[in-house]
């Protein structure tokens, strides 16, 4: 589709990618999710494949439970293997021997399941659990 002229480079996600990820992420699209994305970009590992002009093509962010939680590939860059390359780079850079690497894929997100399986991931069909954390109220 893009020929040999299109070269992609790895970088970290940055503040200029926040709105794009918030719009494209299936659980995003609101102010609360934008604040969450901003914190994750600022404090946790992230990855971004950028095109030759430095524009983001595919992004992935880790959340507080060390899970690849948010990912998005721009529509014009889908179905050419970028997400698979992003996954493999994240596995290489975020893991240590004998530590798991895991991610969440929404049940209805069939487009991502194929590249994920081809990258060697196995699906756990045991359900999904989310941590709910709230700061403790200080005693007065």
N, CA, C and O atoms as a GROMACS GRO file, in nm:
protein
  560
    1UNK      N    1   0.081  -0.120   0.000
    1UNK     CA    2   0.000   0.000   0.000
    1UNK      C    3   0.086   0.126   0.000
    1UNK      O    4   0.057   0.220  -0.074
    2UNK      N    5   0.193   0.130   0.084
    2UNK     CA    6   0.274   0.248   0.094
    2UNK      C    7   0.406   0.235   0.020
    2UNK      O    8   0.477   0.334   0.001
    3UNK      N    9   0.440   0.114  -0.022
    3UNK     CA   10   0.564   0.092  -0.094
    3UNK      C   11   0.685   0.110  -0.005
    3UNK      O   12   0.672   0.120   0.117
    4UNK      N   13   0.802   0.114  -0.065
    4UNK     CA   14   0.926   0.125   0.011
    4UNK      C   15   0.952   0.268   0.057
    4UNK      O   16   1.044   0.290   0.136
    5UNK      N   17   0.875   0.365   0.013
    5UNK     CA   18   0.897   0.503   0.049
    5UNK      C   19   0.852   0.534   0.191
    5UNK      O   20   0.896   0.633   0.249
    6UNK      N   21   0.767   0.452   0.248
    6UNK     CA   22   0.713   0.478   0.381
    6UNK      C   23   0.797   0.404   0.485
    6UNK      O   24   0.797   0.281   0.489
    7UNK      N   25   0.867   0.479   0.568
    7UNK     CA   26   0.951   0.424   0.673
    7UNK      C   27   0.890   0.463   0.806
    7UNK      O   28   0.849   0.577   0.826
    8UNK      N   29   0.885   0.368   0.898
    8UNK     CA   30   0.830   0.394   1.029
    8UNK      C   31   0.940   0.382   1.133
    8UNK      O   32   1.026   0.295   1.123
    9UNK      N   33   0.938   0.470   1.231
    9UNK     CA   34   1.035   0.469   1.338
    9UNK      C   35   0.963   0.459   1.472
    9UNK      O   36   0.848   0.500   1.485
   10UNK      N   37   1.033   0.402   1.571
   10UNK     CA   38   0.977   0.390   1.705
   10UNK      C   39   1.012   0.512   1.788
   10UNK      O   40   1.122   0.567   1.778
   11UNK      N   41   0.918   0.553   1.869
   11UNK     CA   42   0.940   0.659   1.966
   11UNK      C   43   0.846   0.633   2.083
   11UNK      O   44   0.772   0.535   2.082
   12UNK      N   45   0.848   0.719   2.179
   12UNK     CA   46   0.750   0.714   2.287
   12UNK      C   47   0.632   0.802   2.249
   12UNK      O   48   0.646   0.896   2.170
   13UNK      N   49   0.516   0.772   2.305
   13UNK     CA   50   0.402   0.862   2.287
   13UNK      C   51   0.432   0.991   2.361
   13UNK      O   52   0.507   0.991   2.459
   14UNK      N   53   0.375   1.100   2.315
   14UNK     CA   54   0.400   1.229   2.379
   14UNK      C   55   0.268   1.306   2.391
   14UNK      O   56   0.163   1.261   2.345
   15UNK      N   57   0.277   1.422   2.452
   15UNK     CA   58   0.157   1.503   2.478
   15UNK      C   59   0.079   1.534   2.351
   15UNK      O   60  -0.044   1.546   2.356
   16UNK      N   61   0.146   1.547   2.239
   16UNK     CA   62   0.075   1.579   2.115
   16UNK      C   63  -0.011   1.462   2.065
   16UNK      O   64  -0.092   1.480   1.974
   17UNK      N   65   0.007   1.344   2.122
   17UNK     CA   66  -0.070   1.226   2.081
   17UNK      C   67  -0.194   1.202   2.168
   17UNK      O   68  -0.274   1.114   2.136
   18UNK      N   69  -0.210   1.277   2.275
   18UNK     CA   70  -0.317   1.252   2.372
   18UNK      C   71  -0.456   1.256   2.309
   18UNK      O   72  -0.535   1.163   2.327
   19UNK      N   73  -0.487   1.361   2.238
   19UNK     CA   74  -0.621   1.378   2.181
   19UNK      C   75  -0.649   1.270   2.077
   19UNK      O   76  -0.761   1.219   2.069
   20UNK      N   77  -0.550   1.236   1.997
   20UNK     CA   78  -0.567   1.132   1.895
   20UNK      C   79  -0.599   0.998   1.960
   20UNK      O   80  -0.691   0.928   1.916
   21UNK      N   81  -0.525   0.962   2.063
   21UNK     CA   82  -0.551   0.835   2.131
   21UNK      C   83  -0.684   0.837   2.203
   21UNK      O   84  -0.756   0.737   2.203
   22UNK      N   85  -0.719   0.948   2.263
   22UNK     CA   86  -0.848   0.958   2.332
   22UNK      C   87  -0.964   0.941   2.234
   22UNK      O   88  -1.065   0.879   2.267
   23UNK      N   89  -0.949   0.996   2.116
   23UNK     CA   90  -1.054   0.984   2.014
   23UNK      C   91  -1.063   0.841   1.958
   23UNK      O   92  -1.173   0.790   1.934
   24UNK      N   93  -0.948   0.776   1.938
   24UNK     CA   94  -0.948   0.645   1.873
   24UNK      C   95  -0.964   0.526   1.966
   24UNK      O   96  -1.007   0.419   1.922
   25UNK      N   97  -0.931   0.542   2.094
   25UNK     CA   98  -0.940   0.433   2.190
   25UNK      C   99  -1.087   0.403   2.218
   25UNK      O  100  -1.165   0.495   2.243
   26UNK      N  101  -1.124   0.277   2.215
   26UNK     CA  102  -1.263   0.236   2.233
   26UNK      C  103  -1.326   0.277   2.364
   26UNK      O  104  -1.448   0.292   2.373
   27UNK      N  105  -1.244   0.296   2.469
   27UNK     CA  106  -1.296   0.337   2.599
   27UNK      C  107  -1.275   0.487   2.623
   27UNK      O  108  -1.301   0.537   2.732
   28UNK      N  109  -1.228   0.557   2.520
   28UNK     CA  110  -1.198   0.699   2.534
   28UNK      C  111  -1.310   0.787   2.485
   28UNK      O  112  -1.425   0.745   2.475
   29UNK      N  113  -1.273   0.911   2.453
   29UNK     CA  114  -1.368   1.003   2.397
   29UNK      C  115  -1.430   1.099   2.496
   29UNK      O  116  -1.525   1.170   2.462
   30UNK      N  117  -1.379   1.104   2.618
   30UNK     CA  118  -1.434   1.196   2.715
   30UNK      C  119  -1.320   1.260   2.796
   30UNK      O  120  -1.204   1.221   2.783
   31UNK      N  121  -1.355   1.356   2.878
   31UNK     CA  122  -1.254   1.430   2.955
   31UNK      C  123  -1.183   1.341   3.056
   31UNK      O  124  -1.062   1.355   3.078
   32UNK      N  125  -1.256   1.250   3.118
   32UNK     CA  126  -1.196   1.161   3.218
   32UNK      C  127  -1.093   1.068   3.152
   32UNK      O  128  -0.985   1.048   3.207
   33UNK      N  129  -1.127   1.013   3.037
   33UNK     CA  130  -1.032   0.925   2.968
   33UNK      C  131  -0.911   1.004   2.919
   33UNK      O  132  -0.799   0.951   2.918
   34UNK      N  133  -0.930   1.129   2.879
   34UNK     CA  134  -0.819   1.212   2.836
   34UNK      C  135  -0.722   1.235   2.952
   34UNK      O  136  -0.600   1.227   2.932
   35UNK      N  137  -0.772   1.264   3.071
   35UNK     CA  138  -0.685   1.282   3.187
   35UNK      C  139  -0.609   1.153   3.219
   35UNK      O  140  -0.492   1.158   3.255
   36UNK      N  141  -0.676   1.041   3.206
   36UNK     CA  142  -0.612   0.911   3.229
   36UNK      C  143  -0.499   0.888   3.128
   36UNK      O  144  -0.389   0.848   3.166
   37UNK      N  145  -0.525   0.914   3.002
   37UNK     CA  146  -0.424   0.900   2.897
   37UNK      C  147  -0.306   0.993   2.924
   37UNK      O  148  -0.191   0.953   2.910
   38UNK      N  149  -0.334   1.116   2.964
   38UNK     CA  150  -0.227   1.211   2.994
   38UNK      C  151  -0.136   1.160   3.106
   38UNK      O  152  -0.014   1.170   3.096
   39UNK      N  153  -0.196   1.106   3.211
   39UNK     CA  154  -0.116   1.051   3.322
   39UNK      C  155  -0.033   0.932   3.275
   39UNK      O  156   0.084   0.921   3.310
   40UNK      N  157  -0.094   0.844   3.197
   40UNK     CA  158  -0.021   0.725   3.150
   40UNK      C  159   0.097   0.766   3.061
   40UNK      O  160   0.206   0.710   3.074
   41UNK      N  161   0.076   0.860   2.972
   41UNK     CA  162   0.186   0.905   2.885
   41UNK      C  163   0.297   0.968   2.968
   41UNK      O  164   0.416   0.946   2.942
   42UNK      N  165   0.260   1.046   3.066
   42UNK     CA  166   0.358   1.117   3.147
   42UNK      C  167   0.436   1.024   3.240
   42UNK      O  168   0.555   1.047   3.265
   43UNK      N  169   0.370   0.919   3.293
   43UNK     CA  170   0.431   0.842   3.400
   43UNK      C  171   0.471   0.698   3.367
   43UNK      O  172   0.550   0.638   3.439
   44UNK      N  173   0.418   0.643   3.258
   44UNK     CA  174   0.437   0.500   3.231
   44UNK      C  175   0.495   0.479   3.092
   44UNK      O  176   0.492   0.569   3.008
   45UNK      N  177   0.548   0.360   3.067
   45UNK     CA  178   0.604   0.332   2.933
   45UNK      C  179   0.498   0.341   2.823
   45UNK      O  180   0.381   0.307   2.843
   46UNK      N  181   0.542   0.386   2.708
   46UNK     CA  182   0.455   0.396   2.592
   46UNK      C  183   0.540   0.371   2.468
   46UNK      O  184   0.663   0.370   2.473
   47UNK      N  185   0.472   0.352   2.356
   47UNK     CA  186   0.543   0.334   2.229
   47UNK      C  187   0.458   0.393   2.119
   47UNK      O  188   0.335   0.397   2.127
   48UNK      N  189   0.527   0.439   2.016
   48UNK     CA  190   0.459   0.498   1.902
   48UNK      C  191   0.540   0.467   1.777
   48UNK      O  192   0.662   0.483   1.776
   49UNK      N  193   0.473   0.425   1.674
   49UNK     CA  194   0.535   0.415   1.543
   49UNK      C  195   0.499   0.542   1.468
   49UNK      O  196   0.381   0.573   1.452
   50UNK      N  197   0.599   0.614   1.423
   50UNK     CA  198   0.575   0.738   1.349
   50UNK      C  199   0.619   0.720   1.205
   50UNK      O  200   0.713   0.646   1.176
   51UNK      N  201   0.550   0.789   1.115
   51UNK     CA  202   0.587   0.781   0.974
   51UNK      C  203   0.708   0.871   0.947
   51UNK      O  204   0.759   0.935   1.039
   52UNK      N  205   0.752   0.876   0.823
   52UNK     CA  206   0.870   0.952   0.786
   52UNK      C  207   0.861   1.101   0.818
   52UNK      O  208   0.964   1.166   0.835
   53UNK      N  209   0.740   1.154   0.828
   53UNK     CA  210   0.721   1.295   0.861
   53UNK      C  211   0.708   1.318   1.011
   53UNK      O  212   0.690   1.432   1.055
   54UNK      N  213   0.716   1.210   1.091
   54UNK     CA  214   0.705   1.223   1.236
   54UNK      C  215   0.564   1.219   1.289
   54UNK      O  216   0.541   1.246   1.406
   55UNK      N  217   0.468   1.185   1.204
   55UNK     CA  218   0.328   1.176   1.246
   55UNK      C  219   0.299   1.037   1.302
   55UNK      O  220   0.348   0.938   1.248
   56UNK      N  221   0.221   1.028   1.410
   56UNK     CA  222   0.192   0.897   1.468
   56UNK      C  223   0.111   0.809   1.372
   56UNK      O  224   0.019   0.857   1.305
   57UNK      N  225   0.144   0.682   1.368
   57UNK     CA  226   0.070   0.586   1.287
   57UNK      C  227   0.004   0.481   1.377
   57UNK      O  228  -0.109   0.440   1.351
   58UNK      N  229   0.075   0.438   1.482
   58UNK     CA  230   0.024   0.337   1.574
   58UNK      C  231   0.083   0.368   1.712
   58UNK      O  232   0.202   0.396   1.724
   59UNK      N  233  -0.002   0.361   1.816
   59UNK     CA  234   0.041   0.395   1.951
   59UNK      C  235  -0.001   0.287   2.050
   59UNK      O  236  -0.100   0.217   2.029
   60UNK      N  237   0.073   0.275   2.158
   60UNK     CA  238   0.036   0.183   2.266
   60UNK      C  239   0.083   0.238   2.399
   60UNK      O  240   0.195   0.289   2.409
   61UNK      N  241  -0.002   0.229   2.502
   61UNK     CA  242   0.031   0.280   2.636
   61UNK      C  243   0.011   0.172   2.741
   61UNK      O  244  -0.083   0.093   2.734
   62UNK      N  245   0.100   0.170   2.837
   62UNK     CA  246   0.086   0.082   2.952
   62UNK      C  247   0.002   0.153   3.058
   62UNK      O  248   0.003   0.276   3.067
   63UNK      N  249  -0.072   0.074   3.137
   63UNK     CA  250  -0.147   0.134   3.248
   63UNK      C  251  -0.081   0.098   3.380
   63UNK      O  252   0.026   0.036   3.382
   64UNK      N  253  -0.143   0.137   3.490
   64UNK     CA  254  -0.085   0.120   3.622
   64UNK      C  255  -0.072  -0.026   3.665
   64UNK      O  256  -0.002  -0.054   3.762
   65UNK      N  257  -0.137  -0.118   3.596
   65UNK     CA  258  -0.124  -0.260   3.632
   65UNK      C  259  -0.025  -0.331   3.538
   65UNK      O  260  -0.024  -0.454   3.532
   66UNK      N  261   0.057  -0.255   3.466
   66UNK     CA  262   0.160  -0.307   3.375
   66UNK      C  263   0.099  -0.382   3.257
   66UNK      O  264   0.157  -0.478   3.206
   67UNK      N  265  -0.017  -0.340   3.215
   67UNK     CA  266  -0.089  -0.401   3.103
   67UNK      C  267  -0.088  -0.304   2.986
   67UNK      O  268  -0.105  -0.183   3.005
   68UNK      N  269  -0.069  -0.355   2.864
   68UNK     CA  270  -0.089  -0.271   2.747
   68UNK      C  271  -0.239  -0.245   2.740
   68UNK      O  272  -0.316  -0.334   2.703
   69UNK      N  273  -0.279  -0.127   2.776
   69UNK     CA  274  -0.420  -0.099   2.798
   69UNK      C  275  -0.484  -0.019   2.685
   69UNK      O  276  -0.600  -0.039   2.651
   70UNK      N  277  -0.407   0.070   2.627
   70UNK     CA  278  -0.460   0.156   2.522
   70UNK      C  279  -0.374   0.142   2.398
   70UNK      O  280  -0.251   0.152   2.405
   71UNK      N  281  -0.436   0.121   2.287
   71UNK     CA  282  -0.363   0.114   2.160
   71UNK      C  283  -0.454   0.165   2.050
   71UNK      O  284  -0.577   0.153   2.056
   72UNK      N  285  -0.391   0.222   1.949
   72UNK     CA  286  -0.469   0.277   1.839
   72UNK      C  287  -0.379   0.286   1.717
   72UNK      O  288  -0.265   0.332   1.726
   73UNK      N  289  -0.430   0.242   1.603
   73UNK     CA  290  -0.363   0.258   1.475
   73UNK      C  291  -0.455   0.341   1.387
   73UNK      O  292  -0.573   0.310   1.373
   74UNK      N  293  -0.400   0.445   1.327
   74UNK     CA  294  -0.480   0.529   1.238
   74UNK      C  295  -0.535   0.446   1.123
   74UNK      O  296  -0.466   0.357   1.073
   75UNK      N  297  -0.657   0.474   1.080
   75UNK     CA  298  -0.721   0.392   0.977
   75UNK      C  299  -0.637   0.373   0.850
   75UNK      O  300  -0.636   0.263   0.794
   76UNK      N  301  -0.568   0.474   0.804
   76UNK     CA  302  -0.491   0.462   0.680
   76UNK      C  303  -0.369   0.371   0.696
   76UNK      O  304  -0.308   0.333   0.596
   77UNK      N  305  -0.333   0.335   0.819
   77UNK     CA  306  -0.218   0.248   0.842
   77UNK      C  307  -0.258   0.108   0.888
   77UNK      O  308  -0.172   0.029   0.926
   78UNK      N  309  -0.384   0.076   0.886
   78UNK     CA  310  -0.430  -0.056   0.930
   78UNK      C  311  -0.409  -0.160   0.822
   78UNK      O  312  -0.400  -0.129   0.703
   79UNK      N  313  -0.401  -0.285   0.866
   79UNK     CA  314  -0.388  -0.402   0.778
   79UNK      C  315  -0.257  -0.407   0.700
   79UNK      O  316  -0.250  -0.467   0.593
   80UNK      N  317  -0.151  -0.343   0.754
   80UNK     CA  318  -0.020  -0.356   0.692
   80UNK      C  319   0.083  -0.408   0.793
   80UNK      O  320   0.203  -0.411   0.763
   81UNK      N  321   0.036  -0.450   0.913
   81UNK     CA  322   0.124  -0.513   1.011
   81UNK      C  323   0.188  -0.421   1.112
   81UNK      O  324   0.274  -0.465   1.188
   82UNK      N  325   0.148  -0.295   1.117
   82UNK     CA  326   0.210  -0.203   1.213
   82UNK      C  327   0.182  -0.240   1.358
   82UNK      O  328   0.272  -0.236   1.441
   83UNK      N  329   0.058  -0.277   1.388
   83UNK     CA  330   0.025  -0.311   1.527
   83UNK      C  331   0.106  -0.431   1.574
   83UNK      O  332   0.151  -0.434   1.688
   84UNK      N  333   0.125  -0.529   1.488
   84UNK     CA  334   0.206  -0.646   1.523
   84UNK      C  335   0.350  -0.603   1.553
   84UNK      O  336   0.409  -0.650   1.651
   85UNK      N  337   0.406  -0.515   1.472
   85UNK     CA  338   0.542  -0.465   1.497
   85UNK      C  339   0.548  -0.386   1.627
   85UNK      O  340   0.645  -0.397   1.702
   86UNK      N  341   0.446  -0.306   1.653
   86UNK     CA  342   0.440  -0.231   1.778
   86UNK      C  343   0.437  -0.327   1.897
   86UNK      O  344   0.509  -0.307   1.995
   87UNK      N  345   0.353  -0.430   1.888
   87UNK     CA  346   0.346  -0.529   1.996
   87UNK      C  347   0.480  -0.595   2.022
   87UNK      O  348   0.523  -0.606   2.137
   88UNK      N  349   0.547  -0.638   1.916
   88UNK     CA  350   0.674  -0.708   1.933
   88UNK      C  351   0.780  -0.615   1.992
   88UNK      O  352   0.861  -0.658   2.075
   89UNK      N  353   0.781  -0.490   1.952
   89UNK     CA  354   0.876  -0.394   2.010
   89UNK      C  355   0.847  -0.371   2.158
   89UNK      O  356   0.939  -0.359   2.238
   90UNK      N  357   0.718  -0.365   2.193
   90UNK     CA  358   0.681  -0.346   2.333
   90UNK      C  359   0.722  -0.466   2.416
   90UNK      O  360   0.774  -0.450   2.527
   91UNK      N  361   0.699  -0.586   2.365
   91UNK     CA  362   0.738  -0.707   2.437
   91UNK      C  363   0.889  -0.705   2.461
   91UNK      O  364   0.935  -0.734   2.572
   92UNK      N  365   0.965  -0.670   2.359
   92UNK     CA  366   1.111  -0.667   2.372
   92UNK      C  367   1.158  -0.562   2.472
   92UNK      O  368   1.252  -0.585   2.546
   93UNK      N  369   1.093  -0.447   2.474
   93UNK     CA  370   1.142  -0.338   2.558
   93UNK      C  371   1.080  -0.334   2.698
   93UNK      O  372   1.142  -0.281   2.790
   94UNK      N  373   0.961  -0.390   2.717
   94UNK     CA  374   0.894  -0.379   2.846
   94UNK      C  375   0.909  -0.501   2.934
   94UNK      O  376   0.870  -0.497   3.051
   95UNK      N  377   0.963  -0.608   2.883
   95UNK     CA  378   0.964  -0.730   2.964
   95UNK      C  379   1.103  -0.765   3.011
   95UNK      O  380   1.205  -0.722   2.956
   96UNK      N  381   1.104  -0.846   3.116
   96UNK     CA  382   1.224  -0.905   3.169
   96UNK      C  383   1.202  -1.055   3.166
   96UNK      O  384   1.087  -1.100   3.157
   97UNK      N  385   1.309  -1.134   3.173
   97UNK     CA  386   1.289  -1.280   3.170
   97UNK      C  387   1.192  -1.326   3.278
   97UNK      O  388   1.197  -1.280   3.393
   98UNK      N  389   1.105  -1.415   3.241
   98UNK     CA  390   1.007  -1.478   3.331
   98UNK      C  391   0.898  -1.384   3.382
   98UNK      O  392   0.825  -1.421   3.474
   99UNK      N  393   0.884  -1.266   3.326
   99UNK     CA  394   0.774  -1.178   3.362
   99UNK      C  395   0.674  -1.176   3.247
   99UNK      O  396   0.715  -1.168   3.131
  100UNK      N  397   0.546  -1.182   3.276
  100UNK     CA  398   0.446  -1.185   3.169
  100UNK      C  399   0.426  -1.048   3.105
  100UNK      O  400   0.450  -0.945   3.167
  101UNK      N  401   0.383  -1.051   2.984
  101UNK     CA  402   0.340  -0.931   2.912
  101UNK      C  403   0.196  -0.958   2.873
  101UNK      O  404   0.168  -1.059   2.809
  102UNK      N  405   0.107  -0.871   2.910
  102UNK     CA  406  -0.032  -0.897   2.875
  102UNK      C  407  -0.100  -0.769   2.833
  102UNK      O  408  -0.053  -0.658   2.858
  103UNK      N  409  -0.213  -0.787   2.767
  103UNK     CA  410  -0.289  -0.674   2.716
  103UNK      C  411  -0.436  -0.707   2.719
  103UNK      O  412  -0.476  -0.823   2.729
  104UNK      N  413  -0.516  -0.604   2.710
  104UNK     CA  414  -0.660  -0.620   2.709
  104UNK      C  415  -0.712  -0.588   2.570
  104UNK      O  416  -0.676  -0.486   2.511
  105UNK      N  417  -0.795  -0.676   2.517
  105UNK     CA  418  -0.862  -0.652   2.390
  105UNK      C  419  -1.012  -0.665   2.414
  105UNK      O  420  -1.058  -0.766   2.467
  106UNK      N  421  -1.085  -0.565   2.377
  106UNK     CA  422  -1.231  -0.570   2.394
  106UNK      C  423  -1.286  -0.689   2.316
  106UNK      O  424  -1.238  -0.720   2.207
  107UNK      N  425  -1.388  -0.754   2.370
  107UNK     CA  426  -1.446  -0.874   2.308
  107UNK      C  427  -1.485  -0.853   2.162
  107UNK      O  428  -1.467  -0.943   2.080
  108UNK      N  429  -1.537  -0.737   2.130
  108UNK     CA  430  -1.586  -0.713   1.995
  108UNK      C  431  -1.479  -0.658   1.900
  108UNK      O  432  -1.510  -0.627   1.785
  109UNK      N  433  -1.355  -0.646   1.945
  109UNK     CA  434  -1.248  -0.591   1.862
  109UNK      C  435  -1.178  -0.702   1.784
  109UNK      O  436  -1.067  -0.742   1.817
  110UNK      N  437  -1.244  -0.752   1.680
  110UNK     CA  438  -1.193  -0.863   1.602
  110UNK      C  439  -1.071  -0.826   1.518
  110UNK      O  440  -0.988  -0.912   1.489
  111UNK      N  441  -1.059  -0.699   1.480
  111UNK     CA  442  -0.946  -0.656   1.398
  111UNK      C  443  -0.812  -0.674   1.470
  111UNK      O  444  -0.711  -0.700   1.404
  112UNK      N  445  -0.810  -0.661   1.600
  112UNK     CA  446  -0.685  -0.669   1.675
  112UNK      C  447  -0.652  -0.813   1.715
  112UNK      O  448  -0.535  -0.844   1.741
  113UNK      N  449  -0.750  -0.898   1.721
  113UNK     CA  450  -0.724  -1.036   1.764
  113UNK      C  451  -0.632  -1.110   1.670
  113UNK      O  452  -0.547  -1.186   1.716
  114UNK      N  453  -0.646  -1.092   1.539
  114UNK     CA  454  -0.560  -1.161   1.442
  114UNK      C  455  -0.413  -1.125   1.457
  114UNK      O  456  -0.330  -1.214   1.472
  115UNK      N  457  -0.378  -0.994   1.452
  115UNK     CA  458  -0.238  -0.957   1.469
  115UNK      C  459  -0.181  -0.999   1.605
  115UNK      O  460  -0.063  -1.031   1.616
  116UNK      N  461  -0.265  -0.998   1.707
  116UNK     CA  462  -0.220  -1.037   1.839
  116UNK      C  463  -0.186  -1.185   1.843
  116UNK      O  464  -0.082  -1.224   1.897
  117UNK      N  465  -0.271  -1.268   1.786
  117UNK     CA  466  -0.242  -1.412   1.780
  117UNK      C  467  -0.120  -1.440   1.693
  117UNK      O  468  -0.039  -1.525   1.728
  118UNK      N  469  -0.105  -1.370   1.581
  118UNK     CA  470   0.010  -1.394   1.494
  118UNK      C  471   0.140  -1.350   1.559
  118UNK      O  472   0.247  -1.395   1.519
  119UNK      N  473   0.133  -1.262   1.659
  119UNK     CA  474   0.251  -1.221   1.734
  119UNK      C  475   0.285  -1.321   1.845
  119UNK      O  476   0.384  -1.304   1.916
  120UNK      N  477   0.203  -1.426   1.860
  120UNK     CA  478   0.232  -1.531   1.957
  120UNK      C  479   0.157  -1.522   2.087
  120UNK      O  480   0.185  -1.600   2.179
  121UNK      N  481   0.064  -1.429   2.100
  121UNK     CA  482  -0.012  -1.416   2.224
  121UNK      C  483  -0.121  -1.522   2.230
  121UNK      O  484  -0.174  -1.565   2.128
  122UNK      N  485  -0.154  -1.564   2.351
  122UNK     CA  486  -0.261  -1.659   2.377
  122UNK      C  487  -0.372  -1.585   2.451
  122UNK      O  488  -0.345  -1.496   2.532
  123UNK      N  489  -0.496  -1.622   2.422
  123UNK     CA  490  -0.609  -1.559   2.486
  123UNK      C  491  -0.649  -1.634   2.612
  123UNK      O  492  -0.657  -1.757   2.612
  124UNK      N  493  -0.674  -1.561   2.718
  124UNK     CA  494  -0.724  -1.618   2.843
  124UNK      C  495  -0.874  -1.594   2.844
  124UNK      O  496  -0.920  -1.480   2.846
  125UNK      N  497  -0.950  -1.700   2.842
  125UNK     CA  498  -1.096  -1.688   2.834
  125UNK      C  499  -1.161  -1.696   2.972
  125UNK      O  500  -1.271  -1.749   2.988
  126UNK      N  501  -1.090  -1.644   3.071
  126UNK     CA  502  -1.140  -1.654   3.208
  126UNK      C  503  -1.211  -1.529   3.254
  126UNK      O  504  -1.247  -1.519   3.372
  127UNK      N  505  -1.233  -1.435   3.167
  127UNK     CA  506  -1.299  -1.311   3.208
  127UNK      C  507  -1.196  -1.203   3.232
  127UNK      O  508  -1.076  -1.226   3.224
  128UNK      N  509  -1.246  -1.087   3.262
  128UNK     CA  510  -1.159  -0.970   3.281
  128UNK      C  511  -1.195  -0.904   3.411
  128UNK      O  512  -1.312  -0.883   3.442
  129UNK      N  513  -1.093  -0.870   3.486
  129UNK     CA  514  -1.113  -0.805   3.614
  129UNK      C  515  -1.036  -0.674   3.615
  129UNK      O  516  -0.924  -0.668   3.564
  130UNK      N  517  -1.094  -0.572   3.673
  130UNK     CA  518  -1.029  -0.442   3.678
  130UNK      C  519  -1.015  -0.399   3.822
  130UNK      O  520  -1.106  -0.417   3.903
  131UNK      N  521  -0.902  -0.341   3.852
  131UNK     CA  522  -0.880  -0.286   3.985
  131UNK      C  523  -0.952  -0.153   3.995
  131UNK      O  524  -0.951  -0.074   3.901
  132UNK      N  525  -1.012  -0.129   4.108
  132UNK     CA  526  -1.071   0.001   4.135
  132UNK      C  527  -0.998   0.055   4.257
  132UNK      O  528  -1.010   0.000   4.366
  133UNK      N  529  -0.926   0.162   4.240
  133UNK     CA  530  -0.846   0.221   4.347
  133UNK      C  531  -0.896   0.361   4.377
  133UNK      O  532  -0.925   0.439   4.287
  134UNK      N  533  -0.906   0.390   4.504
  134UNK     CA  534  -0.946   0.523   4.548
  134UNK      C  535  -0.854   0.564   4.662
  134UNK      O  536  -0.818   0.482   4.746
  135UNK      N  537  -0.817   0.692   4.666
  135UNK     CA  538  -0.732   0.738   4.778
  135UNK      C  539  -0.808   0.726   4.909
  135UNK      O  540  -0.929   0.746   4.915
  136UNK      N  541  -0.735   0.693   5.014
  136UNK     CA  542  -0.796   0.686   5.147
  136UNK      C  543  -0.821   0.828   5.198
  136UNK      O  544  -0.740   0.918   5.177
  137UNK      N  545  -0.931   0.844   5.263
  137UNK     CA  546  -0.961   0.975   5.322
  137UNK      C  547  -0.878   0.987   5.449
  137UNK      O  548  -0.872   0.896   5.531
  138UNK      N  549  -0.815   1.101   5.464
  138UNK     CA  550  -0.733   1.121   5.584
  138UNK      C  551  -0.825   1.149   5.704
  138UNK      O  552  -0.932   1.210   5.692
  139UNK      N  553  -0.779   1.104   5.818
  139UNK     CA  554  -0.856   1.128   5.940
  139UNK      C  555  -0.828   1.268   5.991
  139UNK      O  556  -0.713   1.313   5.989
  140UNK      N  557  -0.929   1.335   6.035
  140UNK     CA  558  -0.912   1.471   6.089
  140UNK      C  559  -0.915   1.468   6.238
  140UNK      O  560  -0.902   1.572   6.302
   0.00000   0.00000   0.00000
